[in-house]
Amino acid sequence: MTAPANSAPRPRRFLPSGPLKGTIRVPGDKSISHRSIMLGALAVGETRVTGLLEGEDVLATAAAMRAMGATVERTGEGEWSVSGVGVGALLQPQAPLDMGNSGTSTRLLMGLIASHAISATFIGDASLSKRPMGRVIEPLSQMGAAFEASEGGRLPLTLRGANPAVPIEYRLPVASAQVKSAVLLAGLNTPGITTVIEPVPTRDHSERMLRGFGAELEVETDSAGVRTIRIRGEAELKPQTIEVPGDPSSAAFFIVAALIVPGSELVIQNVGLNPTRAGLVEVLRQMGGDITELNAREVGGEPVADLLVRHSALKGIAVDPEIAPSMIDEFPVLFVAAALAEGTTVTTGLDELRVKESDRLTAMAEALALAGATVVETEDGLTITGTGGEALRGGGPVVTHLDHRIAMSMAVAGLVSRDGVEVDDTRPIATSFPQFESLLDGLRG
């Protein structure tokens, strides 16, 4: 998120903390929130959603679907009603679609619009406008959509949808749930079968939810773990009632905080534990983290549990790069856990972190070094030698590059520092987790 021009940065020093104790609930999963509004807008009838994440990214998706004819209304806290127009019936938006800071909204909506007979211009904030969209433009162009993009395939960008679009078989050159989802969403209104092949499994919320809404979708996995996903176009989606589980990416900050702040014991309720998203829990357990699943259940096709997290003496490990896609957004806060562990943590295969809201490898290396951690940046990861549980020195101000995950990760680092850690701007946190600071302050008593 880039704040409005007249809004001044909001720096804050996050101070050392006593034990974190209590029970919290984190906001709804961002990935599932986006998709519930998009697919609800393409179903005929009313979809009801509870637990929706009401951060700015998801609100950008809601505004875009309204601009294309769907009725999207908030009926209570986290409760939304979406009355859809049907697949193929999106209307021409009358103004540019403002995506704010949301790369997910942009890439998924490009897919959705690519097979409809409309055109749309996408605009975004300064941060989003730096992010290349070429990975999505390439397959959607093969399907017949036309693009006029700014230099380097960036926003502002105008897309003219193809109708009829051409079904393709697309092999993902880089593991990306957003590119996969964009092609599958374009396939919804494309005659015939659209196929996506992913060499490395990525988060599968789109597949689960498309099936839930009634799309004909098949997934095959071969002996090498390569997944082939086929969707039959000209789908008729049926409205659903969706309960959005808690976002594991938001829970991550509190899981790590409870593990590294001495004396902590925390319950985080209703956390989504989709195996394509829960890599962080597995890695923290490998490091010695005490994380127990309570009341495990399934909600709307997604596995969910309450997590009991206790302070633990963590040990450094070499993180298997194969697990990276299932925790790609959680690496910034894992780096904080590594900085407090005993021994060295080595991460590799994280090239994708260089093209997130910021270059998260460089940003976290610089931020942790500023706070007193021992960090070596490599081409595709960080190597961090931890303190063995000793507090970091602290300091700042840390440059967050308007990246919400850098801001929240370094807030957690401040809890286990001698002098606190100052973050240059807390405004970006509102994009994904508006309640973060108040929840954290509440746990600290």
C-alpha positions as CSV (number, residue, x, y, z in Angstrom):
1,M,0.0,0.0,0.0
2,T,1.2,3.5,-0.7
3,A,-0.6,6.0,1.5
4,P,-2.4,9.0,0.1
5,A,0.0,11.8,-0.8
6,N,-1.4,14.0,2.0
7,S,-0.9,11.3,4.6
8,A,2.4,11.5,6.5
9,P,4.5,8.3,7.3
10,R,3.7,6.8,10.7
11,P,6.9,5.6,12.3
12,R,6.8,3.5,15.5
13,R,9.3,1.9,17.8
14,F,8.3,-1.6,18.8
15,L,9.6,-2.1,22.3
16,P,10.8,-5.3,24.1
17,S,7.9,-7.3,25.6
18,G,7.1,-9.6,28.5
19,P,5.4,-12.9,27.8
20,L,2.6,-13.0,25.2
21,K,-0.4,-14.8,26.7
22,G,-4.0,-15.2,25.7
23,T,-6.2,-16.2,22.8
24,I,-6.5,-14.3,19.6
25,R,-8.2,-14.7,16.2
26,V,-6.5,-13.3,13.1
27,P,-8.3,-11.8,10.1
28,G,-9.7,-14.0,7.3
29,D,-7.4,-15.5,4.7
30,K,-6.6,-12.9,2.0
31,S,-6.3,-15.4,-0.9
32,I,-9.7,-17.0,-0.1
33,S,-11.3,-13.6,0.5
34,H,-10.2,-12.3,-3.0
35,R,-11.5,-15.4,-4.7
36,S,-14.8,-15.6,-2.8
37,I,-15.7,-12.1,-4.1
38,M,-14.5,-12.8,-7.7
39,L,-16.3,-16.2,-8.0
40,G,-19.4,-14.9,-6.2
41,A,-19.6,-12.1,-8.8
42,L,-19.5,-14.7,-11.6
43,A,-22.2,-17.0,-10.1
44,V,-25.9,-16.3,-10.7
45,G,-27.6,-15.6,-7.4
46,E,-26.4,-14.5,-3.9
47,T,-23.2,-15.7,-2.4
48,R,-22.8,-15.0,1.4
49,V,-19.3,-14.7,2.9
50,T,-18.3,-14.5,6.6
51,G,-14.9,-13.9,8.0
52,L,-13.9,-11.8,4.9
53,L,-10.6,-10.0,5.3
54,E,-11.6,-6.3,5.1
55,G,-8.1,-5.0,4.2
56,E,-7.5,-2.5,1.4
57,D,-6.4,-5.2,-1.1
58,V,-9.6,-7.2,-0.8
59,L,-11.7,-4.0,-0.9
60,A,-10.0,-3.2,-4.2
61,T,-11.2,-6.5,-5.6
62,A,-14.8,-5.8,-4.3
63,A,-14.7,-2.3,-6.0
64,A,-13.6,-3.8,-9.3
65,M,-16.3,-6.5,-9.3
66,R,-18.9,-3.7,-8.6
67,A,-17.5,-1.7,-11.5
68,M,-18.2,-4.7,-13.8
69,G,-21.8,-5.2,-12.7
70,A,-21.9,-7.4,-9.6
71,T,-23.7,-6.2,-6.4
72,V,-21.1,-6.5,-3.6
73,E,-22.4,-5.3,-0.2
74,R,-21.1,-5.4,3.4
75,T,-23.8,-6.6,5.7
76,G,-21.8,-6.8,9.0
77,E,-18.3,-7.1,10.4
78,G,-16.6,-9.5,8.0
79,E,-20.0,-10.4,6.5
80,W,-20.6,-9.7,2.8
81,S,-23.3,-10.5,0.2
82,V,-22.3,-10.8,-3.5
83,S,-25.0,-11.1,-6.2
84,G,-23.3,-12.2,-9.4
85,V,-23.9,-11.5,-13.1
86,G,-22.9,-15.0,-14.4
87,V,-19.8,-16.2,-16.4
88,G,-19.5,-14.2,-19.6
89,A,-21.7,-11.3,-18.5
90,L,-19.2,-8.9,-16.9
91,L,-19.9,-5.3,-17.9
92,Q,-17.5,-2.8,-19.3
93,P,-16.1,-0.7,-16.4
94,Q,-16.6,3.0,-16.9
95,A,-13.4,4.1,-15.2
96,P,-9.9,2.6,-14.6
97,L,-9.8,-0.2,-12.0
98,D,-7.7,1.1,-9.1
99,M,-5.9,-1.9,-7.6
100,G,-4.1,0.1,-4.9
101,N,-1.2,-2.2,-3.7
102,S,-2.9,-5.5,-4.6
103,G,-0.9,-7.7,-7.0
104,T,-3.3,-10.5,-6.3
105,S,-6.3,-8.4,-7.4
106,T,-4.5,-7.2,-10.5
107,R,-3.3,-10.6,-11.8
108,L,-6.4,-12.6,-11.0
109,L,-8.7,-9.9,-12.5
110,M,-6.6,-9.8,-15.6
111,G,-7.4,-13.5,-16.0
112,L,-11.0,-13.0,-15.3
113,I,-11.4,-10.2,-17.9
114,A,-9.2,-11.8,-20.5
115,S,-12.0,-14.0,-21.8
116,H,-14.8,-11.4,-21.7
117,A,-15.7,-9.0,-24.5
118,I,-14.7,-5.9,-22.5
119,S,-11.6,-3.8,-22.0
120,A,-10.3,-2.5,-18.7
121,T,-7.5,-0.2,-17.6
122,F,-5.6,-1.2,-14.4
123,I,-3.9,1.4,-12.3
124,G,-2.2,1.1,-8.9
125,D,-0.1,2.8,-6.3
126,A,3.6,3.6,-6.7
127,S,4.6,0.2,-5.3
128,L,2.3,-1.9,-7.4
129,S,3.2,0.2,-10.5
130,K,6.8,-1.0,-10.2
131,R,5.8,-4.7,-10.3
132,P,6.0,-6.5,-13.7
133,M,2.9,-8.2,-15.0
134,G,4.6,-10.0,-17.9
135,R,4.2,-13.5,-16.3
136,V,0.4,-13.1,-16.6
137,I,0.4,-11.1,-19.9
138,E,2.2,-14.0,-21.7
139,P,-0.3,-16.8,-21.2
140,L,-3.4,-14.5,-21.5
141,S,-2.0,-13.2,-24.8
142,Q,-1.8,-16.8,-26.1
143,M,-5.5,-17.0,-25.2
144,G,-6.3,-14.0,-27.4
145,A,-6.3,-11.1,-25.0
146,A,-4.5,-7.9,-26.1
147,F,-2.5,-5.7,-23.8
148,E,-1.1,-2.1,-23.8
149,A,1.2,-2.0,-20.8
150,S,3.7,0.6,-19.5
151,E,7.4,-0.1,-20.0
152,G,8.4,-3.5,-18.6
153,G,4.9,-4.8,-18.6
154,R,3.9,-2.6,-15.7
155,L,0.8,-0.6,-14.7
156,P,-1.0,1.5,-15.9
157,L,-2.1,-1.3,-18.3
158,T,-5.1,-1.7,-20.6
159,L,-6.4,-5.2,-21.4
160,R,-8.9,-6.0,-24.2
161,G,-10.5,-9.3,-23.6
162,A,-11.0,-12.0,-26.3
163,N,-14.4,-13.4,-27.0
164,P,-14.2,-16.2,-27.8
165,A,-10.8,-16.8,-26.1
166,V,-8.7,-19.8,-27.2
167,P,-8.1,-22.6,-24.7
168,I,-4.4,-23.3,-24.2
169,E,-2.1,-25.7,-22.4
170,Y,0.3,-23.6,-20.4
171,R,3.3,-24.9,-18.4
172,L,4.3,-22.5,-15.7
173,P,7.9,-21.5,-16.1
174,V,8.1,-20.3,-12.5
175,A,5.9,-21.6,-9.6
176,S,3.2,-19.0,-9.1
177,A,-0.3,-19.5,-7.7
178,Q,-1.3,-16.1,-9.2
179,V,-0.3,-16.9,-12.8
180,K,-2.0,-20.3,-12.5
181,S,-5.1,-18.8,-11.1
182,A,-5.2,-16.1,-13.8
183,V,-5.1,-18.7,-16.6
184,L,-7.8,-20.9,-14.8
185,L,-10.1,-17.9,-14.3
186,A,-9.6,-16.9,-18.0
187,G,-10.6,-20.6,-18.8
188,L,-13.9,-20.1,-17.1
189,N,-15.4,-18.3,-20.1
190,T,-13.3,-20.0,-22.8
191,P,-14.9,-22.7,-24.9
192,G,-13.2,-26.1,-24.4
193,I,-10.6,-27.2,-21.9
194,T,-7.9,-24.9,-20.6
195,T,-4.9,-26.7,-19.0
196,V,-2.2,-25.5,-16.6
197,I,0.8,-27.6,-15.8
198,E,2.7,-26.7,-12.6
199,P,6.1,-28.4,-12.1
200,V,6.0,-27.4,-8.4
201,P,2.7,-27.4,-6.5
202,T,1.6,-23.9,-5.4
203,R,-1.3,-22.8,-3.2
204,D,-4.5,-24.4,-4.5
205,H,-7.3,-22.1,-3.2
206,S,-8.4,-21.4,-6.7
207,E,-8.9,-25.1,-7.6
208,R,-10.7,-25.8,-4.3
209,M,-13.1,-22.8,-4.7
210,L,-13.7,-23.2,-8.4
211,R,-14.9,-26.8,-7.7
212,G,-17.0,-25.5,-4.8
213,F,-18.8,-23.1,-7.1
214,G,-19.5,-25.9,-9.5
215,A,-16.8,-25.5,-12.2
216,E,-15.7,-28.7,-13.9
217,L,-12.1,-29.0,-12.8
218,E,-9.7,-31.9,-12.7
219,V,-6.3,-32.2,-11.1
220,E,-3.8,-35.0,-11.8
221,T,-0.4,-35.4,-10.1
222,D,2.2,-37.6,-11.6
223,S,5.0,-39.6,-9.9
224,A,7.4,-36.6,-10.1
225,G,4.9,-34.3,-8.3
226,V,4.0,-32.4,-11.5
227,R,0.3,-31.2,-11.4
228,T,-1.9,-30.9,-14.4
229,I,-5.0,-28.9,-13.9
230,R,-7.8,-28.8,-16.5
231,I,-10.9,-26.6,-16.4
232,R,-13.9,-26.8,-18.8
233,G,-15.0,-23.4,-20.0
234,E,-18.4,-21.7,-20.4
235,A,-19.0,-22.8,-16.8
236,E,-22.2,-22.1,-14.9
237,L,-21.2,-21.2,-11.3
238,K,-23.7,-21.6,-8.4
239,P,-23.7,-19.2,-5.5
240,Q,-22.1,-20.5,-2.2
241,T,-22.0,-19.8,1.5
242,I,-18.4,-19.3,2.4
243,E,-16.7,-19.1,5.9
244,V,-13.2,-17.7,5.4
245,P,-10.6,-19.3,7.7
246,G,-8.0,-17.2,9.5
247,D,-5.1,-16.2,7.3
248,P,-2.0,-18.3,8.0
249,S,0.2,-15.5,6.7
250,S,-1.3,-13.2,9.3
251,A,-1.1,-15.9,12.0
252,A,2.6,-16.3,11.2
253,F,3.7,-13.1,12.9
254,F,2.0,-14.2,16.2
255,I,3.3,-17.8,15.9
256,V,6.9,-16.5,15.6
257,A,6.4,-13.9,18.4
258,A,5.1,-16.5,20.8
259,L,8.0,-18.9,20.0
260,I,10.7,-16.3,20.5
261,V,9.4,-14.1,23.4
262,P,10.3,-16.0,26.7
263,G,7.4,-17.3,28.8
264,S,4.8,-16.9,26.0
265,E,1.8,-19.2,25.6
266,L,-0.7,-18.2,22.9
267,V,-3.7,-19.7,21.3
268,I,-4.5,-18.5,17.7
269,Q,-8.0,-19.6,16.7
270,N,-9.4,-20.7,13.3
271,V,-6.1,-20.8,11.3
272,G,-6.3,-22.1,7.8
273,L,-3.8,-25.0,7.4
274,N,-4.1,-25.8,3.7
275,P,-1.0,-27.9,3.0
276,T,0.0,-25.6,0.1
277,R,0.1,-22.7,2.6
278,A,1.3,-24.2,6.0
279,G,5.0,-24.7,5.3
280,L,6.0,-22.2,8.0
281,V,4.5,-24.4,10.8
282,E,6.4,-27.4,9.5
283,V,9.7,-25.4,9.3
284,L,9.3,-23.9,12.7
285,R,8.6,-27.4,14.1
286,Q,11.8,-28.6,12.5
287,M,13.6,-25.8,14.3
288,G,12.1,-27.1,17.6
289,G,9.0,-24.9,17.8
290,D,6.3,-26.1,20.2
291,I,3.1,-25.7,18.0
292,T,0.1,-27.9,18.8
293,E,-3.1,-28.2,16.6
294,L,-6.3,-28.1,18.6
295,N,-9.9,-28.8,17.3
296,A,-8.7,-29.7,13.8
297,R,-11.6,-29.5,11.3
298,E,-12.6,-28.8,7.7
299,V,-14.4,-25.6,6.7
300,G,-15.6,-25.2,3.1
301,G,-13.0,-27.7,1.7
302,E,-10.2,-26.0,3.7
303,P,-8.4,-27.6,6.7
304,V,-8.6,-25.4,9.8
305,A,-7.3,-25.7,13.5
306,D,-6.6,-23.6,16.6
307,L,-2.9,-23.4,17.2
308,L,-1.4,-23.5,20.7
309,V,2.1,-22.0,20.6
310,R,4.6,-21.9,23.4
311,H,8.0,-20.2,23.8
312,S,10.7,-22.6,22.4
313,A,14.5,-22.7,22.1
314,L,14.8,-22.7,18.3
315,K,17.7,-24.3,16.4
316,G,19.0,-23.2,12.9
317,I,18.3,-25.5,10.0
318,A,18.8,-25.6,6.2
319,V,15.3,-24.9,4.9
320,D,14.3,-27.3,2.0
321,P,13.8,-25.1,-1.1
322,E,10.9,-27.4,-2.1
323,I,8.8,-26.1,0.8
324,A,9.3,-22.4,-0.3
325,P,6.1,-22.1,-2.4
326,S,4.0,-23.2,0.6
327,M,5.4,-20.3,2.8
328,I,6.7,-17.7,0.3
329,D,5.0,-14.8,2.2
330,E,6.2,-16.1,5.6
331,F,9.9,-15.9,4.9
332,P,10.4,-12.4,6.3
333,V,9.1,-13.4,9.7
334,L,10.9,-16.8,9.5
335,F,14.1,-14.7,9.1
336,V,13.3,-13.1,12.5
337,A,12.9,-16.5,14.1
338,A,16.3,-17.5,12.6
339,A,17.9,-14.5,14.0
340,L,17.0,-15.7,17.6
341,A,17.7,-19.4,17.0
342,E,20.9,-21.2,18.0
343,G,23.2,-21.9,15.1
344,T,22.8,-21.0,11.4
345,T,19.7,-21.1,9.2
346,V,20.2,-21.3,5.5
347,T,17.5,-20.5,2.9
348,T,17.8,-20.9,-0.9
349,G,15.5,-20.9,-3.9
350,L,13.8,-17.7,-2.9
351,D,14.2,-15.7,-6.2
352,E,10.4,-14.8,-6.1
353,L,11.0,-12.7,-2.9
354,R,12.9,-10.2,-5.1
355,V,9.7,-9.3,-7.0
356,K,7.2,-9.0,-4.1
357,E,6.0,-5.6,-2.7
358,S,9.7,-5.0,-2.2
359,D,12.9,-7.0,-2.8
360,R,12.2,-8.9,0.5
361,L,15.6,-10.5,0.6
362,T,17.6,-7.3,0.5
363,A,15.0,-5.4,2.6
364,M,15.1,-8.1,5.4
365,A,18.9,-8.5,5.3
366,E,19.3,-4.8,5.8
367,A,16.6,-4.5,8.4
368,L,17.9,-7.4,10.5
369,A,21.5,-6.3,10.3
370,L,20.4,-2.8,11.5
371,A,18.8,-4.5,14.5
372,G,22.0,-6.4,15.3
373,A,21.5,-9.8,13.6
374,T,24.2,-11.6,11.7
375,V,23.0,-12.0,8.1
376,V,24.6,-12.8,4.7
377,E,22.5,-12.2,1.6
378,T,23.0,-14.6,-1.3
379,E,21.6,-14.6,-4.8
380,D,18.5,-16.6,-3.8
381,G,18.3,-16.5,-0.1
382,L,19.6,-15.4,3.3
383,T,22.0,-17.2,5.7
384,I,21.4,-16.1,9.3
385,T,23.4,-17.0,12.4
386,G,21.2,-16.6,15.4
387,T,21.8,-15.3,18.9
388,G,20.7,-18.5,20.7
389,G,17.8,-16.7,22.3
390,E,19.8,-13.6,23.4
391,A,17.9,-10.3,22.6
392,L,18.9,-8.4,19.5
393,R,20.5,-5.0,19.9
394,G,17.6,-3.2,18.2
395,G,17.7,0.2,16.5
396,G,16.4,1.7,13.3
397,P,14.6,3.3,11.7
398,V,14.1,0.2,9.5
399,V,13.3,1.0,5.9
400,T,10.1,-1.0,5.1
401,H,9.8,0.1,1.4
402,L,6.0,0.4,2.0
403,D,5.9,-3.4,2.4
404,H,3.5,-4.6,5.0
405,R,5.3,-7.9,5.7
406,I,8.7,-6.1,6.3
407,A,6.9,-3.7,8.8
408,M,5.2,-6.5,10.7
409,S,8.2,-8.8,10.8
410,M,10.4,-6.1,12.2
411,A,7.7,-5.2,14.8
412,V,8.1,-8.8,16.0
413,A,11.9,-8.4,16.1
414,G,11.4,-5.4,18.3
415,L,9.7,-7.6,21.0
416,V,13.0,-9.5,21.5
417,S,15.4,-6.5,21.3
418,R,17.2,-4.5,24.0
419,D,16.4,-1.1,22.7
420,G,13.3,-1.7,20.5
421,V,13.1,-1.6,16.7
422,E,11.9,1.5,15.0
423,V,9.9,0.9,11.8
424,D,9.9,3.9,9.4
425,D,6.1,3.6,8.4
426,T,3.3,1.4,9.8
427,R,0.7,2.6,7.3
428,P,1.2,-0.3,4.9
429,I,0.1,-2.8,7.6
430,A,-3.5,-1.8,6.8
431,T,-3.3,-3.5,3.4
432,S,-3.5,-7.0,4.9
433,F,-3.9,-6.8,8.7
434,P,-5.5,-3.6,10.0
435,Q,-5.8,-5.0,13.6
436,F,-2.1,-6.1,13.9
437,E,-0.9,-3.4,16.2
438,S,-3.9,-3.5,18.5
439,L,-3.8,-7.3,18.8
440,L,-0.1,-7.2,19.6
441,D,-0.5,-4.4,22.2
442,G,-3.4,-6.3,23.8
443,L,-1.3,-9.5,24.3
444,R,1.5,-7.4,25.9
445,G,-1.0,-6.3,28.5
